[in-house]
Amino acid sequence: MVDLQTQYLRIKQDIDAGIQEVIDSAAFIKGQKVKDFQTHLEAYTGAKHVIPVGNGTDALQIALMALGLKPGDEVITPTFTFIATAEVVALLGLTPVVVDVEWETMNMDIESVRRAITPRTKAIVPVHLFGQCANMEALMQIAREHDLYIVEDACQAIGAKYTFANGETKQAGTIGTIGCTSFFPSKNLGCYGDGGALFTNDDALADRIQAIANHGCRVRYHHDEIGVNSRLDSIQAAVLDAKLPHLDEYIAARQKAAAYYDEAFRGCDRLLIPGHEAHSTHVYHQYTLRVAGADRDQLRERLAERGVPAMIYYPVPLHQQKAYLDPRYKDGDFPVAERLASCVLSLPMHTELDEEQLAYITSNVLEAIR
């Protein structure tokens, strides 16, 4: 699904030099490499503040902590997403409120969001699923109307750009109150372990986020509030700083591979290619088909027999997960998400796919779907 080894070999000299620099300095925690990467990522994204942390889930949790939400406050999130989006809401004693998604883009459905708002709603967490932004113009308007926070889950969409009706363009994660991303190795910008970051343009929020991520501490051994221990280590920062100058190149490679897939599958009525949000670029963290009129699981088995890996993201919506069962929701309440869970299939997507590999994958998919 991902070829990290070949990607590494292309920039081996830069990565090795960065790691060696950290080892030579012995500044493994909060070293200069972390500061360098933070500065460079601020320049790349246009965010006023980037706060590196331990992983993307930590980023989401810290974001909600920084907003000062209280137990019982409601947070709206899509039901078709990775579990971390709802997990952090529940861990903080907040109330997750799930909504359906769009069939084409697989991102949060705007009318479902409107219907879900109550007097207890405090925040919306849109997930920029598979690499393209949700409808941020509409969500920001809803947030203004109801005085809500927007916490962007941009863990799959770093580098994606959203263009507003007035022509203004912003990077995924820099639009809402706070943005969150992950540097898990398979991400478009991935390290060689765990890592994540938060984005904000609010000085006071940035100060609070930094404190919360450091045990609630601004001055050493003086803890002003309850915090956590979440930090990006210097070696991971060195890897990310070496990769960041190549991110646009990586995105272009993924987009080229996606265009090949699109062209190969466009004429097959059993394979629906990914839909596009009109105002967002797509950076293709995943290339996810919807299988129609055929058995998705059987197709996946046939592909495995032919040496073509394929993954299901995500087989169970949040409202059907055992840990998150809620009497407010029942099967059938979120028909699009439930349908997607039964038919989505993601193909290999990474920076090193060449035409020979793409031809092998697509020909085998088309043969297996017959």
MITI-685347 format. One record per residue (C-alpha): x, y, z; chain. Coordinates in steps of 0.25 Angstrom, whole numbers, always signed. Last residue first. Layout:
BEGIN
{{X; Y; Z}; A}
...
This chain:
BEGIN
{{-63; -36; -56}; A}
{{-58; -29; -44}; A}
{{-45; -37; -44}; A}
{{-41; -34; -58}; A}
{{-43; -19; -56}; A}
{{-35; -19; -43}; A}
{{-24; -27; -49}; A}
{{-23; -18; -61}; A}
{{-23; -6; -51}; A}
{{-12; -11; -42}; A}
{{-2; -16; -53}; A}
{{-4; -3; -61}; A}
{{-1; +5; -48}; A}
{{+11; -3; -45}; A}
{{+17; -2; -59}; A}
{{+13; +13; -59}; A}
{{+21; +16; -46}; A}
{{+16; +17; -32}; A}
{{+27; +23; -23}; A}
{{+19; +34; -17}; A}
{{+8; +26; -10}; A}
{{-6; +20; -13}; A}
{{-9; +5; -13}; A}
{{-24; +3; -15}; A}
{{-35; +7; -5}; A}
{{-48; -1; -5}; A}
{{-61; +5; -1}; A}
{{-74; -3; -2}; A}
{{-80; -7; +11}; A}
{{-75; +5; +20}; A}
{{-80; +14; +9}; A}
{{-94; +9; +10}; A}
{{-94; +11; +25}; A}
{{-88; +25; +23}; A}
{{-99; +28; +13}; A}
{{-110; +22; +21}; A}
{{-107; +29; +34}; A}
{{-120; +26; +43}; A}
{{-121; +12; +37}; A}
{{-116; +5; +49}; A}
{{-119; +12; +61}; A}
{{-115; +25; +68}; A}
{{-120; +33; +81}; A}
{{-118; +20; +89}; A}
{{-103; +21; +87}; A}
{{-93; +11; +83}; A}
{{-79; +17; +84}; A}
{{-71; +5; +90}; A}
{{-78; -5; +81}; A}
{{-75; +3; +68}; A}
{{-88; +4; +60}; A}
{{-89; +20; +62}; A}
{{-75; +21; +58}; A}
{{-76; +15; +44}; A}
{{-71; +0; +43}; A}
{{-62; -4; +31}; A}
{{-54; +9; +29}; A}
{{-45; +10; +21}; A}
{{-44; -4; +15}; A}
{{-31; -8; +9}; A}
{{-25; -13; -4}; A}
{{-12; -20; -7}; A}
{{-10; -26; -21}; A}
{{-2; -39; -21}; A}
{{-12; -46; -30}; A}
{{-18; -55; -19}; A}
{{-19; -42; -11}; A}
{{-27; -36; -23}; A}
{{-37; -47; -22}; A}
{{-39; -46; -7}; A}
{{-42; -31; -9}; A}
{{-52; -34; -20}; A}
{{-59; -44; -11}; A}
{{-60; -33; +0}; A}
{{-66; -23; -9}; A}
{{-76; -32; -15}; A}
{{-81; -26; -28}; A}
{{-92; -17; -32}; A}
{{-85; -4; -28}; A}
{{-71; -4; -22}; A}
{{-67; +10; -17}; A}
{{-53; +14; -19}; A}
{{-43; +20; -10}; A}
{{-30; +26; -14}; A}
{{-24; +29; +0}; A}
{{-15; +41; +5}; A}
{{-19; +46; -9}; A}
{{-15; +61; -9}; A}
{{-29; +66; -14}; A}
{{-30; +81; -17}; A}
{{-42; +87; -10}; A}
{{-53; +96; -16}; A}
{{-62; +86; -23}; A}
{{-61; +75; -14}; A}
{{-57; +63; -23}; A}
{{-63; +50; -24}; A}
{{-54; +37; -24}; A}
{{-56; +27; -35}; A}
{{-68; +18; -35}; A}
{{-65; +4; -39}; A}
{{-76; -5; -44}; A}
{{-80; +4; -56}; A}
{{-66; +2; -62}; A}
{{-63; +13; -72}; A}
{{-56; +23; -62}; A}
{{-47; +12; -56}; A}
{{-34; +13; -64}; A}
{{-36; +28; -66}; A}
{{-38; +30; -51}; A}
{{-27; +21; -47}; A}
{{-17; +28; -56}; A}
{{-22; +42; -50}; A}
{{-20; +36; -36}; A}
{{-5; +33; -40}; A}
{{-3; +47; -45}; A}
{{-9; +53; -32}; A}
{{+0; +44; -23}; A}
{{+12; +49; -31}; A}
{{+8; +63; -30}; A}
{{+6; +62; -15}; A}
{{+20; +56; -13}; A}
{{+26; +67; -21}; A}
{{+18; +77; -13}; A}
{{+23; +70; +0}; A}
{{+38; +70; -5}; A}
{{+43; +82; +3}; A}
{{+36; +76; +15}; A}
{{+43; +62; +15}; A}
{{+56; +67; +21}; A}
{{+49; +75; +32}; A}
{{+40; +63; +34}; A}
{{+52; +53; +37}; A}
{{+59; +64; +46}; A}
{{+46; +66; +54}; A}
{{+45; +51; +56}; A}
{{+59; +51; +61}; A}
{{+56; +63; +70}; A}
{{+44; +57; +77}; A}
{{+30; +62; +75}; A}
{{+24; +65; +88}; A}
{{+12; +61; +96}; A}
{{+12; +61; +112}; A}
{{-2; +65; +116}; A}
{{-8; +77; +123}; A}
{{-16; +81; +135}; A}
{{-15; +96; +137}; A}
{{-5; +106; +142}; A}
{{+7; +96; +145}; A}
{{+19; +103; +150}; A}
{{+31; +93; +150}; A}
{{+37; +100; +138}; A}
{{+30; +112; +134}; A}
{{+19; +111; +123}; A}
{{+14; +97; +129}; A}
{{+0; +90; +126}; A}
{{+8; +77; +125}; A}
{{+15; +82; +113}; A}
{{+4; +79; +102}; A}
{{-5; +88; +111}; A}
{{+5; +99; +111}; A}
{{+7; +99; +96}; A}
{{-8; +99; +94}; A}
{{-10; +110; +103}; A}
{{+0; +119; +96}; A}
{{-5; +116; +83}; A}
{{-19; +119; +87}; A}
{{-15; +132; +92}; A}
{{-8; +136; +79}; A}
{{-19; +131; +70}; A}
{{-15; +127; +56}; A}
{{-15; +113; +59}; A}
{{-9; +100; +55}; A}
{{-7; +87; +63}; A}
{{+4; +76; +60}; A}
{{+6; +61; +60}; A}
{{+17; +51; +61}; A}
{{+19; +36; +63}; A}
{{+31; +28; +57}; A}
{{+39; +29; +44}; A}
{{+32; +42; +40}; A}
{{+21; +45; +30}; A}
{{+17; +56; +21}; A}
{{+7; +49; +11}; A}
{{+3; +40; +23}; A}
{{+9; +26; +23}; A}
{{+19; +29; +34}; A}
{{+9; +35; +44}; A}
{{+11; +50; +43}; A}
{{-3; +54; +48}; A}
{{-10; +67; +46}; A}
{{-19; +76; +54}; A}
{{-25; +90; +51}; A}
{{-30; +100; +61}; A}
{{-41; +111; +60}; A}
{{-44; +107; +46}; A}
{{-36; +110; +33}; A}
{{-22; +106; +35}; A}
{{-23; +91; +36}; A}
{{-25; +90; +20}; A}
{{-17; +101; +14}; A}
{{-24; +114; +10}; A}
{{-28; +121; -3}; A}
{{-36; +134; -4}; A}
{{-44; +135; -17}; A}
{{-56; +141; -11}; A}
{{-64; +128; -12}; A}
{{-53; +121; -4}; A}
{{-42; +113; -9}; A}
{{-37; +101; -1}; A}
{{-23; +95; -2}; A}
{{-18; +81; +1}; A}
{{-4; +81; +7}; A}
{{-7; +73; +19}; A}
{{-20; +65; +16}; A}
{{-20; +52; +24}; A}
{{-18; +57; +38}; A}
{{-26; +70; +35}; A}
{{-36; +68; +46}; A}
{{-41; +83; +46}; A}
{{-46; +88; +59}; A}
{{-57; +98; +57}; A}
{{-62; +105; +69}; A}
{{-77; +110; +69}; A}
{{-84; +123; +71}; A}
{{-97; +118; +64}; A}
{{-97; +127; +52}; A}
{{-82; +128; +51}; A}
{{-80; +113; +52}; A}
{{-90; +111; +41}; A}
{{-83; +120; +32}; A}
{{-70; +113; +35}; A}
{{-76; +100; +31}; A}
{{-82; +105; +18}; A}
{{-68; +111; +14}; A}
{{-61; +98; +19}; A}
{{-68; +88; +10}; A}
{{-59; +77; +14}; A}
{{-44; +77; +10}; A}
{{-38; +67; +1}; A}
{{-28; +56; +5}; A}
{{-35; +43; +9}; A}
{{-45; +50; +18}; A}
{{-43; +64; +22}; A}
{{-50; +62; +35}; A}
{{-59; +73; +40}; A}
{{-59; +74; +56}; A}
{{-71; +84; +60}; A}
{{-71; +90; +73}; A}
{{-80; +95; +84}; A}
{{-93; +89; +82}; A}
{{-101; +89; +95}; A}
{{-112; +98; +90}; A}
{{-114; +88; +79}; A}
{{-108; +86; +65}; A}
{{-110; +73; +58}; A}
{{-120; +77; +47}; A}
{{-109; +87; +42}; A}
{{-98; +77; +42}; A}
{{-107; +67; +34}; A}
{{-110; +78; +24}; A}
{{-95; +80; +22}; A}
{{-91; +66; +20}; A}
{{-77; +63; +25}; A}
{{-67; +57; +15}; A}
{{-69; +44; +7}; A}
{{-67; +53; -6}; A}
{{-78; +46; -15}; A}
{{-87; +40; -5}; A}
{{-87; +52; +5}; A}
{{-86; +49; +20}; A}
{{-95; +46; +32}; A}
{{-94; +52; +45}; A}
{{-89; +48; +59}; A}
{{-91; +55; +72}; A}
{{-80; +52; +82}; A}
{{-83; +57; +96}; A}
{{-71; +62; +104}; A}
{{-65; +55; +116}; A}
{{-51; +57; +111}; A}
{{-49; +43; +107}; A}
{{-62; +43; +99}; A}
{{-57; +55; +90}; A}
{{-44; +49; +88}; A}
{{-49; +36; +83}; A}
{{-59; +42; +74}; A}
{{-48; +47; +64}; A}
{{-39; +36; +68}; A}
{{-48; +25; +62}; A}
{{-45; +28; +48}; A}
{{-56; +33; +39}; A}
{{-70; +31; +35}; A}
{{-79; +36; +46}; A}
{{-75; +50; +44}; A}
{{-73; +59; +56}; A}
{{-81; +69; +64}; A}
{{-76; +72; +78}; A}
{{-87; +74; +89}; A}
{{-83; +80; +103}; A}
{{-87; +70; +114}; A}
{{-74; +71; +121}; A}
{{-68; +84; +118}; A}
{{-60; +90; +107}; A}
{{-48; +99; +110}; A}
{{-44; +101; +95}; A}
{{-30; +97; +99}; A}
{{-35; +83; +103}; A}
{{-42; +81; +90}; A}
{{-29; +84; +82}; A}
{{-21; +76; +92}; A}
{{-30; +64; +89}; A}
{{-29; +66; +74}; A}
{{-14; +68; +74}; A}
{{-12; +56; +83}; A}
{{-19; +47; +73}; A}
{{-10; +53; +62}; A}
{{+3; +49; +69}; A}
{{+14; +54; +79}; A}
{{+12; +69; +78}; A}
{{+17; +80; +69}; A}
{{+11; +94; +71}; A}
{{+10; +102; +58}; A}
{{+6; +116; +60}; A}
{{+3; +127; +49}; A}
{{-1; +117; +39}; A}
{{+3; +120; +25}; A}
{{+5; +105; +22}; A}
{{+19; +105; +17}; A}
{{+24; +116; +25}; A}
{{+18; +110; +38}; A}
{{+24; +97; +34}; A}
{{+38; +103; +32}; A}
{{+37; +109; +46}; A}
{{+32; +97; +53}; A}
{{+43; +88; +46}; A}
{{+54; +97; +51}; A}
{{+49; +98; +65}; A}
{{+48; +82; +65}; A}
{{+62; +81; +59}; A}
{{+67; +91; +70}; A}
{{+64; +81; +81}; A}
{{+52; +80; +89}; A}
{{+55; +65; +93}; A}
{{+67; +58; +86}; A}
{{+77; +69; +88}; A}
{{+89; +59; +88}; A}
{{+96; +69; +78}; A}
{{+103; +58; +70}; A}
{{+91; +49; +70}; A}
{{+82; +61; +65}; A}
{{+92; +64; +54}; A}
{{+93; +49; +51}; A}
{{+77; +49; +49}; A}
{{+78; +61; +39}; A}
{{+90; +56; +31}; A}
{{+83; +42; +30}; A}
{{+70; +49; +25}; A}
{{+77; +58; +15}; A}
{{+86; +47; +9}; A}
{{+75; +37; +8}; A}
{{+66; +46; +0}; A}
{{+63; +36; -11}; A}
{{+66; +24; -3}; A}
{{+55; +29; +7}; A}
{{+44; +29; -4}; A}
{{+48; +15; -8}; A}
{{+47; +10; +6}; A}
{{+34; +17; +9}; A}
{{+26; +9; -2}; A}
{{+12; +9; +3}; A}
{{+0; +0; +0}; A}
